Amino acid sequence: MAQYNQLIQKILNEPSSEVYHYAFGQADYFSITHAVESRPWLVLINAKGMMETALPPDDLQEYISKNKHVLLGKLQEIVS
């Protein structure tokens, strides 16, 4: 569990992580993506800032396009 938490922290603290908006019904979510050890990971956060899940999708680009995520930019561009 400690390694999982460290991985999530690494993704959320990496300035080059990409941030996407994902609308599900009337709820807004934000996906933060970054490759860790050459494997793409996605961290899903709700509009209140609570993490919902983190996973390494089999195909990140397919997951992003299938679920209609909209790229907002790099984490460093959004959070200052």
N, C-alpha and C positions, 0 to 999 in steps of 0.2 A: 504494500500500500504506500509506503514511503517513496518508492521509486515512481509510482504513478503520480503522486502529488508533486514530486520534483519535476516530472515531465510536464505537467500542466503549468506549473510556475514558469518553467523555461519558455514555453510557448507564449504565455501571457506577458512575459517580460522582454520578449524578443522584438526590437523595434521594426524588424522587417516582416513580422507576421502580417498576414493579410486579414482584413476585417470585412465581413459580409453581413448584409441585412437579410433576414429570413422572416417572412410573414407567414404565420400559420393561423388561419381564421382571423380573429381580431387581435391576436397576440403577436408581439414583435420579439424576435430573437436576434442575437448576434453570434456569428460563427467566426472564430479566430483560428486561422490555419497556419501551420508551419511544419516543415520537415525536420524530424529529429532522427539522426543517424540514417539519413536517406529515406525515411519512411514518413509520408505525409500524415499529419494528425489534425483533427478538428476538435475544438472546444466550443460547446454551445452554451451561451449565456442568455438568460432571460432579460427583459427590459429593466428589471430591478437590480441587475448585476449578480444574480445568483447563478452558479454553474448548474446546468441541467445534466450534461454528459460530456464525456471526452472519448473519442474513438479514432482509430486509424482506418478510414474507409478503404475498401478494396481498390476503388478508383475515385480519387478525390474530385477530379474534374467532372466525372459522370454524376457523382453525388451532388455537387454544387449545381450543375445545370438541371438535373432531374428535379431537385427541390426548389428551383427558382431563386437561388441566392443572388443578391445584387452586391457586387463589389463596391465597397465604400472607400477603400484605400489601404495603405500600410498603417500599422499601429502607430508608428512615429508621426504620421501625418494627422492622425485623428486625436491622439492623446498627447498633450504637451505639458 
